[in-house]
Amino acid sequence: MGSAIEFAIIITTRRKMNSSNTDLEIYTAFGLAITSDVVLPELVKHPAPQDAAEKVKIAGSNRTSWPKLKISEHSTAIVQMSDNDWRLSLEGIGWFRVSQGQSIEWERWDDSVSDRDLRTFLVSTALGALMIQRGNLMLHATTIVKEGKAVLLLGEPACGKSTLAFCLQENGWKLLSSEITHVDSNGLAWPGVQQIKLWLDATMELELNRDNLPPVRKGLKRYSIMPTYPTILNQSIPLSTIYDLVRPKRGEKKEEEKSEPKISTWHIIKQQRVLLHLRNKAYQPRFYRGMQKEQQLFMHAASLAKNFELHRLFLPDDIQEMKRALNNVDLLAPHALSESDNNNDTESQIKTEAREVQ
C-alpha cells in the first residue's frame, strides 16, 4: 500500500512540474473548441465554448504513461506515427503526442523550456497533426480576408506568405490564418493561428522595431507579431481565390526589366495541374501518409480544384517594391492582373502546363 501511495505522489508531482500553473482557457481554431493548460495568445478565445460541438484538449502529461506505438514506415527519428497516434520529440524543447484527433499532450524537455517555446509547436505542428488525424484538408497557406471574402496564399516555408500578409494589412486586409489553413468541403476557410511571424531580414526591410517584437522561440531569428483584432475574425469565411506565390531570386531580374515594380498573375487552367499544386502544398504530406489519411487529402484537394481557380502570383522580391505595387492591385480580381489573359496567350499557357503535368 505504501509503495502505491509513493508512486501516486511521484506522478502527481511530475505533472505539477509539467503544468504551466494557469487556469484552463478555452480557445478556438479551425472550428474547434480547445481547452488548454498553456496560455495561447496566438489563438482566439472561444466566444461560446458551452455551445461547441467539436472539443479537444491540450494538457501536460508524462510520456512514460503513453502507450507503445506501432510505428508507420513513414515515421522518422523525430516524428513517429500510427493511424491515430502521432508523436514528436524535439531535443531541448520536449515531447508531444496527438491521439484520436481529440487531444494534444506535452512534456517539457526540462524546466528551462519556456511556455513560448512549447506553444510554438502546440499551435502549429501538433494542432496541424490533430486536424489531419480528423481527416481535414490542411494547406501550407496563409489566409487573408477583405469584403467578406477569403484569399488563400499558398507557398513553401519562407516564400513570403507572412510578409505579404503583413503588408496587405495596411491595405485593409485582415489575417484569418497564418501559415496553416483549413478549408472545409463547403469551400469555407476557417480561422487559425492569427500570429504573423517575420524573419530577421523582413523586419529590417520593413524597418520594424524589433525591441517590440518577441522572438518566436529561443535561438530563432524570427519575430512574432500578435493579433490586435482577434475577436473580429471568429467565423469561417467563403473562399474566393487561391494564389500560389512566386518570387524571383535576388538579382534574377534583367536590367531592361528594372522599371516600376509590378504584380501579375498566371491562371492555371488545367484542373489536373491545380490538383497537383494543392496536393503538393498540403501541410506536412508525411503526416497524411503516416496516419493513413492520403485518400481524404486527395478527395478534399480534388473538390477544391474543381470549384476554385488557382493563379500563380508573381511578386517583386524587394519588400519595399512589393509594398508600392500592392497599392495598385486588387487580389479579389486576379484576372485583372493576368498578363496571359490580357494578351490572349492561353494557347502557349496550355502547352506549358501540359509539359509540367507530364
C-alpha positions as CSV (number, residue, x, y, z in Angstrom):
1,M,0.0,0.0,0.0
2,G,2.8,2.4,0.9
3,S,4.5,1.9,-2.5
4,A,1.3,2.7,-4.3
5,I,0.9,5.9,-2.3
6,E,4.5,6.9,-3.0
7,F,4.0,6.1,-6.7
8,A,0.9,8.3,-6.9
9,I,2.7,11.2,-5.2
10,I,5.6,10.9,-7.7
11,I,3.2,11.0,-10.6
12,T,1.3,14.0,-9.2
13,T,4.5,15.9,-8.5
14,R,5.7,15.3,-12.0
15,R,2.5,16.6,-13.5
16,K,2.6,19.7,-11.4
17,M,6.1,20.4,-12.6
18,N,4.9,19.8,-16.2
19,S,2.0,22.2,-15.7
20,S,2.1,25.9,-16.7
21,N,0.2,26.6,-13.4
22,T,-2.6,28.5,-15.2
23,D,-6.4,28.2,-15.1
24,L,-7.7,26.4,-18.1
25,E,-8.5,28.6,-21.0
26,I,-10.8,27.7,-24.0
27,Y,-9.7,28.9,-27.4
28,T,-10.9,28.3,-30.9
29,A,-9.0,27.4,-34.1
30,F,-10.1,25.6,-37.3
31,G,-13.7,25.3,-35.9
32,L,-12.6,23.5,-32.7
33,A,-13.1,24.5,-29.0
34,I,-9.6,23.9,-27.5
35,T,-9.2,23.6,-23.7
36,S,-5.5,24.3,-22.8
37,D,-3.4,24.4,-19.6
38,V,-1.0,26.6,-21.5
39,V,-1.9,30.2,-22.3
40,L,-2.1,30.5,-26.1
41,P,-2.1,34.2,-27.2
42,E,-1.8,33.1,-30.8
43,L,-5.4,31.8,-30.7
44,V,-8.7,33.5,-30.3
45,K,-10.6,32.8,-27.1
46,H,-13.8,30.8,-27.8
47,P,-16.9,33.1,-27.5
48,A,-19.3,30.3,-26.6
49,P,-17.5,27.2,-25.6
50,Q,-20.6,25.7,-24.0
51,D,-22.2,25.5,-27.5
52,A,-19.1,24.0,-29.2
53,A,-19.7,20.6,-30.9
54,E,-16.1,19.8,-31.5
55,K,-13.9,19.9,-28.4
56,V,-10.2,19.0,-28.0
57,K,-7.8,19.2,-25.1
58,I,-4.2,20.4,-24.7
59,A,-2.6,19.2,-21.4
60,G,0.7,18.5,-19.8
61,S,1.4,14.8,-19.4
62,N,4.1,12.2,-18.6
63,R,5.4,10.5,-21.7
64,T,6.2,7.3,-19.7
65,S,2.5,6.7,-19.5
66,W,2.0,6.9,-23.2
67,P,1.2,3.5,-24.8
68,K,3.6,1.7,-27.0
69,L,3.3,2.8,-30.6
70,K,3.1,0.6,-33.7
71,I,5.2,2.8,-35.9
72,S,4.4,3.6,-39.5
73,E,7.0,3.2,-42.2
74,H,6.7,6.9,-42.8
75,S,8.0,7.7,-39.3
76,T,11.3,9.4,-38.7
77,A,13.6,9.7,-35.7
78,I,11.8,12.9,-34.7
79,V,8.2,12.1,-35.8
80,Q,6.6,8.7,-35.1
81,M,3.1,7.9,-36.3
82,S,0.4,5.3,-36.5
83,D,-3.2,5.6,-37.7
84,N,-4.5,7.6,-34.7
85,D,-1.4,8.4,-32.7
86,W,1.3,10.9,-33.5
87,R,4.5,11.7,-31.5
88,L,7.1,14.5,-31.9
89,S,10.4,14.5,-30.0
90,L,12.4,17.7,-30.1
91,E,15.7,17.9,-28.2
92,G,15.8,21.0,-26.0
93,I,12.0,21.6,-26.3
94,G,10.1,18.5,-25.3
95,W,7.7,15.7,-26.3
96,F,4.3,16.0,-27.9
97,R,1.6,13.4,-28.5
98,V,-1.6,13.8,-30.6
99,S,-4.2,11.0,-30.3
100,Q,-7.6,10.1,-31.8
101,G,-8.0,13.7,-33.2
102,Q,-9.1,14.6,-29.7
103,S,-6.1,15.5,-27.5
104,I,-2.6,17.0,-27.5
105,E,-0.3,16.0,-24.7
106,W,3.1,17.6,-24.0
107,E,6.0,17.3,-21.6
108,R,8.9,19.8,-21.3
109,W,12.5,18.7,-22.0
110,D,13.4,20.4,-18.7
111,D,12.4,23.3,-16.5
112,S,14.4,25.7,-18.7
113,V,11.9,25.4,-21.6
114,S,9.6,28.3,-21.7
115,D,5.9,28.3,-22.4
116,R,6.7,30.4,-25.5
117,D,8.9,27.6,-26.9
118,L,6.3,24.9,-26.1
119,R,3.3,26.8,-27.7
120,T,5.3,27.4,-30.9
121,F,4.8,23.7,-31.6
122,L,1.5,23.2,-29.9
123,V,-0.3,25.7,-32.1
124,S,1.5,24.7,-35.3
125,T,2.8,21.2,-35.8
126,A,0.7,19.5,-33.1
127,L,-2.5,21.2,-34.0
128,G,-1.9,20.6,-37.7
129,A,-1.4,16.9,-36.9
130,L,-4.6,16.8,-34.9
131,M,-6.6,18.3,-37.8
132,I,-5.0,15.7,-40.2
133,Q,-6.0,12.9,-37.8
134,R,-9.6,14.2,-38.1
135,G,-9.4,13.8,-41.9
136,N,-9.3,17.5,-42.7
137,L,-7.6,19.4,-45.6
138,M,-4.7,21.4,-44.1
139,L,-2.7,23.5,-46.5
140,H,0.7,25.3,-46.3
141,A,-1.1,28.6,-46.7
142,T,-1.8,32.0,-45.1
143,T,-5.4,33.2,-45.5
144,I,-6.4,36.9,-45.6
145,V,-9.9,38.4,-45.7
146,K,-11.4,41.5,-47.3
147,E,-15.1,42.4,-48.0
148,G,-16.2,39.1,-46.5
149,K,-14.1,37.1,-48.9
150,A,-11.1,34.9,-48.2
151,V,-8.0,34.7,-50.3
152,L,-5.6,31.7,-49.9
153,L,-1.8,32.4,-50.2
154,L,-0.1,29.0,-50.9
155,G,3.6,28.7,-50.7
156,E,6.5,26.8,-49.3
157,P,8.0,27.8,-46.0
158,A,9.9,31.1,-46.2
159,C,8.4,32.0,-49.6
160,G,7.0,35.3,-48.2
161,K,3.4,34.4,-47.2
162,S,3.7,36.2,-43.8
163,T,5.5,39.2,-45.2
164,L,2.8,39.6,-47.9
165,A,0.0,39.3,-45.3
166,F,1.7,41.8,-43.1
167,C,1.9,44.3,-45.9
168,L,-1.7,43.7,-47.0
169,Q,-3.0,44.7,-43.6
170,E,-2.1,48.3,-44.5
171,N,-4.4,47.9,-47.5
172,G,-7.5,46.9,-45.5
173,W,-7.0,43.1,-45.4
174,K,-7.2,41.1,-42.2
175,L,-5.5,37.9,-41.2
176,L,-7.6,34.8,-40.9
177,S,-5.0,32.1,-40.5
178,S,-1.2,32.2,-40.7
179,E,1.0,29.6,-42.4
180,I,-1.5,26.7,-41.9
181,T,-5.1,26.9,-43.3
182,H,-8.1,24.6,-43.1
183,V,-10.6,24.8,-46.0
184,D,-13.6,22.5,-45.5
185,S,-15.7,20.7,-48.1
186,N,-18.1,23.7,-48.4
187,G,-15.3,26.0,-49.5
188,L,-15.1,27.8,-46.2
189,A,-11.7,28.9,-44.8
190,W,-11.5,28.7,-41.0
191,P,-9.7,31.0,-38.5
192,G,-6.5,29.5,-37.3
193,V,-3.3,31.0,-35.8
194,Q,-3.6,34.8,-36.1
195,Q,0.1,35.5,-35.4
196,I,2.4,36.7,-38.1
197,K,6.0,35.5,-37.9
198,L,8.7,37.5,-39.8
199,W,12.3,36.6,-40.4
200,L,15.0,39.0,-39.4
201,D,15.7,40.3,-43.0
202,A,12.0,41.1,-43.4
203,T,11.8,43.1,-40.2
204,M,14.9,45.0,-41.3
205,E,13.4,45.8,-44.8
206,L,10.1,46.8,-43.2
207,E,12.0,49.0,-40.7
208,L,10.3,47.4,-37.7
209,N,11.5,48.0,-34.2
210,R,12.5,44.5,-33.0
211,D,12.6,45.7,-29.4
212,N,8.8,45.4,-29.5
213,L,8.8,42.0,-31.3
214,P,9.4,38.9,-29.2
215,P,11.3,36.1,-30.9
216,V,9.1,33.1,-31.9
217,R,11.3,30.9,-29.8
218,K,14.7,30.6,-28.3
219,G,17.6,30.7,-30.8
220,L,15.4,31.6,-33.8
221,K,15.9,34.9,-35.7
222,R,12.2,35.1,-36.4
223,Y,9.8,37.5,-34.7
224,S,6.2,37.4,-33.6
225,I,3.5,39.9,-34.3
226,M,0.5,39.0,-32.2
227,P,-3.1,39.8,-33.4
228,T,-4.5,43.1,-32.5
229,Y,-8.1,42.4,-33.5
230,P,-8.6,38.7,-32.7
231,T,-12.3,38.8,-31.8
232,I,-13.2,40.3,-35.2
233,L,-12.5,37.1,-37.2
234,N,-14.1,34.3,-35.3
235,Q,-16.1,32.6,-38.0
236,S,-15.5,30.8,-41.3
237,I,-15.2,32.9,-44.5
238,P,-16.2,31.8,-48.0
239,L,-13.1,31.2,-50.2
240,S,-12.8,33.5,-53.2
241,T,-9.4,33.0,-54.8
242,I,-6.3,30.8,-54.5
243,Y,-2.8,32.1,-55.2
244,D,0.5,30.2,-55.4
245,L,3.2,32.7,-54.5
246,V,6.2,33.1,-56.9
247,R,9.1,35.5,-56.0
248,P,12.3,35.8,-58.1
249,K,15.6,35.4,-56.5
250,R,17.6,38.5,-55.8
251,G,19.4,39.7,-58.9
252,E,17.4,37.5,-61.2
253,K,15.5,40.4,-62.9
254,K,17.1,41.6,-66.1
255,E,18.4,45.1,-66.4
256,E,15.8,46.1,-69.0
257,E,13.1,44.8,-66.7
258,K,14.1,47.1,-63.8
259,S,11.2,49.5,-64.0
260,E,8.2,50.2,-61.9
261,P,7.5,47.2,-59.6
262,K,4.7,45.1,-60.8
263,I,2.5,42.3,-59.5
264,S,1.0,39.9,-62.0
265,T,-0.9,36.6,-62.1
266,W,-1.0,33.5,-64.3
267,H,-4.2,31.5,-64.3
268,I,-3.5,27.7,-64.2
269,I,-6.2,26.3,-66.5
270,K,-5.8,22.6,-66.3
271,Q,-7.7,21.1,-63.4
272,Q,-5.2,18.3,-63.1
273,R,-2.4,20.8,-62.6
274,V,-4.4,22.6,-60.0
275,L,-5.0,19.4,-58.1
276,L,-1.2,18.6,-58.1
277,H,-0.5,22.1,-56.8
278,L,-2.9,21.7,-53.9
279,R,-1.8,18.2,-53.1
280,N,1.9,19.3,-53.1
281,K,1.1,22.3,-50.9
282,A,-0.6,20.2,-48.2
283,Y,0.7,20.8,-44.7
284,Q,3.2,18.1,-43.8
285,P,2.4,15.4,-46.5
286,R,4.3,12.9,-44.5
287,F,1.7,13.2,-41.7
288,Y,-1.0,12.2,-44.2
289,R,0.9,9.2,-45.3
290,G,1.9,8.1,-41.8
291,M,-1.6,8.4,-40.4
292,Q,-3.4,6.8,-43.4
293,K,-5.1,10.0,-44.5
294,E,-3.9,10.3,-48.1
295,Q,-7.3,9.4,-49.5
296,Q,-9.0,12.2,-47.6
297,L,-6.3,14.6,-48.8
298,F,-6.9,13.6,-52.4
299,M,-10.7,13.9,-52.2
300,H,-10.6,17.3,-50.5
301,A,-7.9,18.7,-52.9
302,A,-9.9,17.4,-55.9
303,S,-13.0,19.2,-54.7
304,L,-11.1,22.4,-54.2
305,A,-9.5,22.1,-57.6
306,K,-12.9,21.6,-59.2
307,N,-14.6,24.6,-57.6
308,F,-11.9,27.3,-57.3
309,E,-9.4,28.9,-59.7
310,L,-5.7,28.8,-58.9
311,H,-3.5,31.6,-60.0
312,R,0.3,32.0,-59.7
313,L,1.0,35.3,-58.1
314,F,4.3,36.9,-59.2
315,L,5.7,39.4,-56.7
316,P,8.8,41.6,-56.6
317,D,11.4,40.2,-54.3
318,D,12.2,43.5,-52.8
319,I,9.8,44.1,-50.0
320,Q,9.5,47.9,-50.4
321,E,8.9,47.4,-54.1
322,M,6.2,44.9,-53.3
323,K,4.5,47.3,-50.9
324,R,4.4,50.0,-53.5
325,A,3.0,47.6,-56.1
326,L,0.3,46.4,-53.7
327,N,-1.3,49.8,-53.8
328,N,-2.3,49.3,-57.4
329,V,-3.7,45.8,-57.3
330,D,-6.9,44.1,-56.1
331,L,-6.3,40.4,-55.1
332,L,-10.0,39.8,-55.3
333,A,-9.8,40.3,-59.1
334,P,-7.0,38.0,-60.2
335,H,-7.9,38.1,-63.9
336,A,-7.3,41.9,-64.0
337,L,-3.7,41.2,-63.1
338,S,-3.2,38.4,-65.5
339,E,-0.7,39.1,-68.3
340,S,-1.7,35.9,-70.2
341,D,-5.4,36.8,-70.0
342,N,-4.7,40.4,-71.2
343,N,-2.5,39.2,-74.1
344,N,-4.8,36.3,-75.1
345,D,-1.8,34.0,-74.6
346,T,-3.8,31.0,-73.4
347,E,-2.6,28.6,-76.1
348,S,1.0,28.8,-75.0
349,Q,0.0,28.6,-71.4
350,I,-1.9,25.3,-72.1
351,K,1.2,23.9,-73.8
352,T,3.4,24.9,-70.8
353,E,1.0,23.3,-68.3
354,A,0.8,20.1,-70.4
355,R,4.6,19.8,-70.2
356,E,4.5,20.4,-66.4
357,V,1.9,17.7,-65.8
358,Q,3.9,15.2,-67.9
